[in-house]
Amino acid sequence: MAHSNPNSFPTIPSTLIWAQCIAFTLLYGIWALYELLYFRRILLISGAVLALYPIYQYRAFYLQKRALPLWLMIALFLWALFHLMFLAQDYPAQLMELKRIWKYAGFGAVFALGLGLSLSSVKGRDKNVCWAIIYFGLCLPVLIYLLKYVLTTFGATWGIPPPAFLRINFDGNSAYYVPKTDYIAFCLPVLALSLGQIYHLMTINIRLRATQYFAMLIYFALIGATLFLFFIQNTKNGIAYAAALITLFLALFFLTSPLGRFRQKTLLMLLVITITSGFLYPHLQKNDSWSTLIADTKVGFALEQYPQWKFAGEQGYPNNEFGKMVSVTNYERASWFKVGVQLAAEQPLGYGLVEDSFKRMVKAKWPEASPNLSHSHSGWLDLILGVGLPGFLCIFLAIVLNMMQSARLACPWKSLVWWALIANLMLWVTTEVAATVSFSALIFWTSWACGLTLKDLSEEK
C-alpha cells in the first residue's frame, strides 16, 4: 500500500524487523574479524535485501526536509562515480575500488537505512526487545575480545588451550590479527551510546525502576570493558577519545540534569571518575610519548629541517628539544598531518582513492619518498585527500544534520544517533578511515542515522 502522506507512518512486519535486527547483531559482532570475510559479505547482502521493503514503504518521506542527510549520502556515491568518469588520476585503481570498497559501503548503506526505517516504526514492548537485540550486537566486539583475552591469558592454565582464532593476536601478518583502529571504530561509538543512555536515565524526572537500574549497570559494565580493551591494546587514540566523551558526558549531566539530584550526581561522578582513572593513570604511566607530544609535534611540523617523515622509518628519526629521539607515532602523525593539509589545499577535489591517496600524492610531489607510506593517519584528512572536499562535506554535513534532527527522537534511538555520531566525529580525527572496513563502518553509522531521523519520533517519549 502506498503512503503518500508523510504523516501516515508505514507499518513494517515484525518478522522482517526481527530478521533485520538479528542480521545486524551477527554482522556487527564479526565485522572486524577478517577470517569471517565471506560470512560478513553474506550478512551485508542479506541485510540490504531485507532493507528494500522498508525503503520502498517509506518512499513518501524522501522529499521532506528531514531527508536531506539521506540525499547527501546519495550525493556522496554520485560524486564517487563522477570523480571516476571525469577526474580520475588512476582510472583502473579507482574502478577497482568502486567494485570493492564502494560496493561494500553501498550494501552497508542500504542495510543501515532500511534498519533505521524499520526501527523507527516499532513501539512499546517491541521497541524494548529490538533495542535489547541491537545493543547486544553492539556489545559483541567487546564481548568477543574479553572471551579471547580470558582464553589467551588463562586457557593453558585451565587445560583448554584456545585455537588461533580465539586468541588475541598482535602479529600484523596473522590471518587472525585485528588492527587497533578497528577496535576503536567499532567499540568507541558503543561506549558513547552507553554514556548517552546513562545520561537519559539519570535526567528523566521520574523515579527509576529496578529494570532501569539494571540497564544502567549493564551500560557501566560495557564502558569499563571497553576501557579495559583499549588499555590492553594500548590504543592511545581510544583512551584519549573515551576520556573526551566521558568529560563531555559529565559536563552535560551537571549542566542539564535536575537540580534535586545532588546525591545521585555526586555518586555518578565518583563512579565514572573511578572507572576512568583506573585505566587512564596506568595508561599514561606506560606511555611516555604523551609527555613529549608537544615537543615531538614541533619537530614533525619542521618538514624541511627534518625530512625523515618521507621515508617511513627507513632513515631513522630526529631528536626533539630534550635531546631524545622523537616518539615515532607523535612525529609521523604530526608531519604527515601537515603534509596532508598542504596536499588537500593543492588538490581540493581529491585524488580519487579511499585507500593510499596520501601515498600517491606524496610520491608525485616528492619522488624520493618511500613506497611504504600509506595514509596520513588522520581519518578526516585522508577522506578529503581521497574523495575531495565535496565528498567530505557530504558525509560531514549528513552527520551534523542527523545529530541536530536527533533532538526530536525518542530514546534509545536519540542516544544511538547523537552519541554514536559524536563519537564518529571524534574518532576519525586521528583514526585511519582509509580502509574498507573503517570506511564502510562510517557509511553504515551515517546511513543508519538517516533512517532513524527520517520521521519525528518525539511523540513516543
N, C-alpha and C positions, 0 to 999 in steps of 0.2 A: 504494500500500500504506500503510495506517495505521500510525503509530508511537505506540503507547500508552505505551511505556516511555521516559521521558526519557533514560535511559542508552543507548538504541539510537539512534545518530545517523543521520538520513536521508542518503541519497546523492543529490546533485543532479547531473544530466547535465553533463558537461564542456562541451558545446557551449553550453548555457544560461549557464554561468558565464562563458565567454569572451564571449558576447554582452553580458552584464551589464557586464563589465569594459570592453569597448570602448565601450558606450553611456556609461558613466561618464566615460571618458577624453575623449570628444568633448564631453560636457556640461560638465565642469569647465573644459576649455580655453576654451570660448566663453561661459561663464555670465555674465560681466561685460560682454560685448560687446552693446550694445543693438541694433546693426544686425542681429544674428542672432537676434532675439527669437523669430521663428516656428520656426526650427530648434531653438532651445532648448526650446520647448514640445513639439515632436515628440519630442525625446530624453527629456524628462521623462515624457511619457505612455508612450513605448515602454519606458523603464526600469521604470515602475510596472507595466506589463502583464507584463514578464518576471519581475518580483518576485513575482507572485501564486503561482507554483508553489512556490518555496521557503517562502514564508509559509504555504501550506497544508500542506506536508510537515512543517513544524516545529510544527504546532498543539498537539502533546502537551507542548511545552515552556512554554506560555504560563501555566501555573498553578503554576510553581515560583517560589521567592523571587528568582532571578536575573532574572525577567521584570518585576520591579517598575518599573524605568526605562521599559519599554515601556508599562506601564499608566499611568504618569504622563504620557507623551506623548499617549496616548489621552484621558486626563482633560483635557489642555490643549484639545484640539479640542472635547470635550464642553462645557467651560467657555465656549468662544467661542460655541457655539450657545445655551447657557443665558443668557449675557450679552445676546445679540441678542434673545432672546424675552422676557426678563423685566427686564433692567436697561438697555436701550438708551436713550441720551440723544439719539441721532440715528439712528433706525432705518434710513432709506434709505441713509445713508453706511455704516453697519455691514453692511447687506445687500450693498451693492456690494463692500465689502472681502471678505466671505465668498465671493462669486463670483469674486473676483480674487486677492487675496493669500492667503487661507486655502486656496482651491482649489489654487493654485500650490504652497504649502507642503505641502499634503496629498499631491499627486502625488510631491513630493520625498521626503516621509517614507516612503511606501510603497516607492519606488525604493530608498532608502537601507537600509531594514530588510531587504528581500529581498537586496540586495547583501551586507550584513553576514552574513546567514544562509548565503548561498552560499559566501562566502569562508571562513567558519568550518568548512566541510566539506571544503576541499581540503587535501591533504597532500603532502609530499615535493617532487618537482620541479615538480608542478603549482602548488604554493603559491609557489614562486620565480617562476614565469612570471607568475602572477596579480599578485604583488607588483610585478614589473617594469612590467606594463601600468598598474597603479593608480598607481604612483609617477610614471611618465611623464605620466599625466594630471594629477596634482597639480602637476607642474612646468610644464605648458603655459602657465598665465597668465604666469609669469616669462619663459619662452622666447619667447612671442609679444611680450611687451614689449621684450625685448632685440632681436628682429628689427625691431620698429618703431623702436627707438632708433637702430640701425645705419642703417636706410634713411632715417630723418629727418635724421640727422647727416651721413651720407656719401653718400646716394643721388645727390644732384645732382652732387657731385664726381665720382662714378663714371659719370655719364651715364645713371643709371637713376632718375629722379625717381619716388618712390613714389606710388601713388594715395592718396586721402584716408584710406581705411580701413587703410592700412599706415603711417600717420604718427601720432606722438604728438601728441595734440590737447589743448591747455589751455583751449580755449574751451568753457565750460559749456553754450553753446547749440548746439553742434555735435552732429550725429547720431552722431559717432564719438568723443565725449568719454566717458572712463571716470573716474568720481569717485575721489578718493584713498581714500575709505572702502572702495570695492570692492577696490582693490589690497590694502589691509590685511586685509580679511575673507578674501580668497582666497589670499593669499601668506604671512601670518604663521603660520597653522597648519602649513603645509608646512615652513617654517623650523624650527618647533618639532619637528615629526616627524623632520626630518633630524638635529637635535640628539639626539633620542631614539635614533635608530639608531646614531649615533656612540657614544653612551653605552653602548649594548648591546654593540657590537663591542669596545669598549675595556675592558669589565668582565667578559667571559666568560673563564673560566680555561682557555683553550686557545690554542695558537699560531695566529695569524691566517693564512689562506691568501691567495694573491695576489688572488683574486677579491674577498675581503673588503676588502683594502686598496684595490682599485679602486672598490668600492662606497663606501668612506669618502671617497675623493677626489671622487666624484660628489656626496655629501652636502655636503662642504665647498664645492664649486663652487656648489651651489644656495643655500647660506647666503650666500655672497659676492654672488651675483647678486641675491638678494632685498634685501640691504642696499643694493646699488647702485640698485635700483629705488626703494627708499624715499628714498634720498639725492637722486636726480634729481627725484622727485616732491615732495621736501621735505615728507614726511609726518612731522611731529613725533611723532604717536602711534605710527606704525610703528617709527621709530627707538627710541623710548623702550621699547616693549614688546619689541622684538628684543633690546635691551640687557638688559632684565629677564630674559628667557628664557635668554640666554647666561650671565648671572650665576647663575641657578638651575642650569643645566647644570654649570657649573664647581664650584659648591658640592656638588652631588650626586656629581659624579665624584670629587672629592678626599676626600669623606667615606666613600664606599662602594666605590670600586674597590680591587683587590688591592694590598696594601702593596708588593709586589715590583716594581711597575711605575713606579718613581720617574722613570726616564728618559723613558718614554712619557708620563707625567703632565706632566712639565716641557715636553716638546716640544709636546704638545697644548695646554697652557695658553698657551705663547708664540704658537702658530699662531692660536688663537682670539682672543687679545687683539690680535694684529697686524691680523687681518682686521677686527675690530670697531672698533679705534681708527682705522683707515684711513678709515672712513666717519663715525664718531661725532665726531671732533675737528673736521673741516671743517664738519659739520652744525651743531655748536654755535657755530662762528665766524660763520656766516652767519645765525644766528637769535638776535638779541639778546633776543627775548621770553623765552628761558629764564632770563636773568639778572634779569628783573623779574617772574618768575612769582609770588613771594610777595607783592610789593607790589601787583601787579595784582589778585591774588585778594582782598586786603583791601578794595580798592575795590569789587570785584564783590560781595562779601558785604554791603556797606553799601547795601542795596536802597533804603531811603527817602532816604538822603542823596544817592545818585547813581541817579536813576530812568531813566537813558538806556538801560538794558537793555530797556525796554519797546518801544523804537522801532526796533530793528534797524538802527542807524546813521543814521536819519533826523534825529536831533537831536544828532549828534556824540557825542564820548566824553569822559569826565572825565580829569583828570591824576592820576597816582599820587603817592606821597610824595616822589619825586625831581623833581617839577615837570614831568614829561614825560607826554604822552598815553599812556594805558594801551595795551598790546597788545590789539587788538580780540579776538583769539582768547582770550587769557587772561581778559579782563574778562567777555566774554559767556558763556564756558563756566562761570566761577565763579558769576556772578549767576544764570544760567539753572538751574544745578545747585541752588542754594539755593532758588529759587522752585519748582523741580520737587519737591524734598523736602517743602516745605510743602504743595503741592497733593496729593502722594501721601498725606500724613498726613490730609488733609481728605477725600479720596475713595479709600480703600484698595481698593475694588473696581474702580477704573479707569473711564476714560471710555468705553472700548469699541473705540477705533480704533487699529490698529497705526500708522498714519500720522497725524500732526498732532493727536494728543490734547493735547499740551502747548500748542499754539497755541490750540485751542478753550477749554481750561481757563483759560489766561491771559486770553483775551479776555472770558470770562464774569466773571472776578473784577476785571479792570482794563479796562473798555470802551475806554479811551483808547489801549490798546496797538496797535501796528502790525499790520495783517493780514499782513505779510510774515514774521512769526515762523513757525517750523515745529516744530523739535524742541528738546529741552533739550541735545542733543548729548552726552548721557551715556546710552549704549545701554541698560544695565540699568534705569536710571531711566525712560527712555522706555517700556520694556517694562512696567514697573509702572504707569505712567500710562495705558498703553493697555489692557492685559489684567488689571490689578489684581494685588494680592499673590497671589491663588490661581493665576492663570496664570503669574506669575513663578516661584512656588515649584515648579510642575510641571516647568518647564524646568530650573531651577537644581538641584533635587534629583535629577532624572534624570541631569544631567551629573555631579554628585558621586558618585552611586551607580555610574554606569558607570566612573568613574575608579577607585573602590575595587575593583570587580569585575575591572578590567583586570589586577590583580596575578596572576590565575590564567590569564592568556592567554600564548600563545607569541608571540615576536617574528616578524614585524614588526607583527602586529596589536596587541600590547601597546603598542608605541610609538605606533601610529596613534591608539589610543583615549586613552591618558593624556596624551601631549604635545600632540596636537591639541586636546583638550578644555581643557587648562590654558591654551593659547593663546586659546581662545574665551572662557574666564572672564576673561582679562586684557583682550583687545581690546575687548570690549563695555562696559568701564568708561567709556570716553570716545569710542568709535567709534559712529556712528549705526547703530542696528539697525532704526529705524522706517522701513523701505523694503522694497519687495517682494523685491529681490534679497538684501539683507542678512538679512532675517528668514528667508527660505527657506533660506539657507546655514546659519544657526544650527540650524534644524529638521533639515536634512539631516545635519549632523555628529552631532547628538544621536541621531537615529534610526539612523544608521549604527552608532554605538557600541552601541545597544540590540541590534542584530542580532549584532554581533561578540561581545558579552559574554553572550549568552543561554546558552551552554554553556561548560564548563570546558575550556580547550584546553591546560592545563599539561602534559598528558602528551605533547604534541608538541614540547616544548622540546628 
